Amino acid sequence: MGGGKRVNTNFKMLVVSDSHGDRDILVRLLEHYQSDIDLFIHCGDSELPANDELFKTYHVVAGNCDYDPAFKNDQLITFEKKRIWLTHGHLYQVNFSMENLKLASQQQRADFCFFGHTHRLGFEMNEHCLFLNPGSISLPRGEYARLGGTFAIISVNNEIIKVQYYNHDFQAISELNGKFEN
C-alpha cells in the first residue's frame, strides 16, 4: 500500500491593491469577508503607515507611493503548500512588459504572483503560476474604470483555482472570472 496522504487544499484569498489612502474600503473588506477569507493581501500603494492595525491581517508590500521604510518590496507567503509571491510591480516595470515579473516569479518558484501598480485588472496562468492584478480599489484605470474600483477573490482547492473580480460594492462582476486546473 504505501504512498503519502494527499493534503486537502481548500482556501480563499482576497487580493486588493492601490487603495491610495482609502483606509475605509480596506476596513469594509475585512468586515464583510473576514469569516470567509483565509488570506487578505494588499499589493501596495496603501499610503498608510506600515504599523497600521490593518496590516496585522493584510499581508502588504510597498508600492511606489508608500514611503514607510518598514514595508517590504516583496513578500513570499507559503500557505497550504502553495507559494504566494506579492509585489507592487513598479520595480519590475509592469507598465511596459510582464517579462521581468515572470522571471522574478520563476526565481521565487511561485504558484501565485499578485501585483498592482497599473491600476488595471487582469489575470493569466503562465508556466503553472497564476499572475493577477486586482486593479485599483480606489483609482481604477482602463476598460473597467467605470466599475469604481475592483478586487479579486481566488478560491483554491485540489482540482480548481477560481478567480472572481468584485466591484467597490462587493458585487461579483459576471464577465470577470476564470477557472484553471490546479
N, C-alpha and C positions, 0 to 999 in steps of 0.2 A: 504494500500500500504506500506508505511514504508520501512525500510531496509536502510543500508548505501550505499553510492555510491562507486562503485569499482574503485580503483585507477588504472589508466592505466600505467603499468610499461613497460618501453622500454628504455634500456640504454646499453652502451658498456663500458667494462673495458679492458685496456691493462695492462698485468702483465709481468714484467721483473725482473730478478734477477742476481746477481753475475756478474756485469759488470767489476769489479776489475780494476778501474781506466780508463776504456774506456768511457770517457765523450762524445766523438764524437757520439757513437752509440745512446746514450740517447737523444742527440740533434736531430739526424736524425729521431728517432722515433717520437719525438714531432712535428718536421716539417712535416713529412709525414702523421701523423694521427690526428693532432690537431683538425681539423674540424669534425672528425668522432667519436672521443672517449670522453666519459664523465668523466672517472676516469683513471688517469695514476698511476700505482702502482709499486714501486720498493721494492723487498723483501730482501734487504740488500746486503752487500759486494760491495757497490759502490766504496769505498775507496776515496770518495770525502768529502770535509768538509760539515758539516750539514747546513751551511749558503750558500751553492752554489745556485745560481739563479734557477737552475733546480728544486729544491725542493720546489719552490713556486707552481709548477704544479704537480710534482710527490709526492704522499704520500710515505714516505720512513721509513724504520726501520733499526736498527743497525744489522749488521752481525758480525761474529767473526773477520773480518778484518777491521771493522770500529771502529776507536779509538776515534772519537769525542764524548765527553760525552753528547752533545746536542741531539744525536739520541736517540729515544725511542727503547726499546727492542721489543715492540709490539704496535699495534695501532688498535683500533676498529673504523670503519667508518660506520655511518648509512647513507644510500643513497637510496632514493625511497623505504623506509620502509624495506630495506634489511640490515642485519648486516654483514659487511665485516671485517674479522679479518686478520691482516697480522703480520707475524713474520718471522725471518730468518730461524728458525728451529733448530739451534745448541743447544739452551737451552732446547730443547725437545728431543734431541738425535735421530733426524730423520734418521741418517745414520744406525741406528740399528733397529728401530721399529717406527711405526706410533702411537702407543698406547698413549704415553704422549701427543702428539699433538692432538689426538682425544679427550682426556679427557679435555684438556685445551680449545679446541674449544667448547665443550659442555658447559663448565662453562661460556663461552662468549655468549652462545646462538647464535652462528654464523650460517649464511646461506651460507657463503663462507669463506674458510680458505686458504690463499695464503702464500706460504713459498718457501724458496730456499735451500741453503747450500749444497745439494748433487751434484749440477751441472747436475742432471739427471731429465729429464722432466717426468711428469706423472700426472694423474688426476683420481679421482674416486668420486662417490656420495656415502656418508655414513651417515645414520641417517639424511637425508634431508639437508646435508651440502656438498657442493662441495669442495673437497680438491684438490688443484692444485699447482704443482711445475712447473714453466715455463722453467726449465732448466737454463743453464747459457748462457747469450747472448754473452759472450766473451771467456769462457773457458769450453766448454761443455765436458761432460763425458758420458760414456755408449754407448748404441747401436746407438744413434742418434748424436754422437760427429762429425761424418762426415759432418753434416749439417753446421758446423762452428758457431753455436750459435742459440738459439731459444728464442722466447717469445710467449705469448698466448693472444688472444683476446676472451673475454667472452661476448656474446650477450644475454641479458636478456629481455624477455617480459612476459606477463601474463601467457602464456602457456608453454613456452620452454626456457631452458638455453642451449645455444650452445657454445661449446669450439672449437677453431681452433688455431692450432700452426702454426707459421711462422718461416722462417729461417732468418738469418742475413741480407738478401737482400729483406726482406718483401714479399717473395713468400710463399703462403699457401702450407703447406705440406699435400697432399691429404689424406694420411693414418692416420694423427694425428688430429683427430677431434672427437667430441662426442655430443650427444644430450640427454637432460634429461627433464622430466616434471618439471614444476615449481610449 
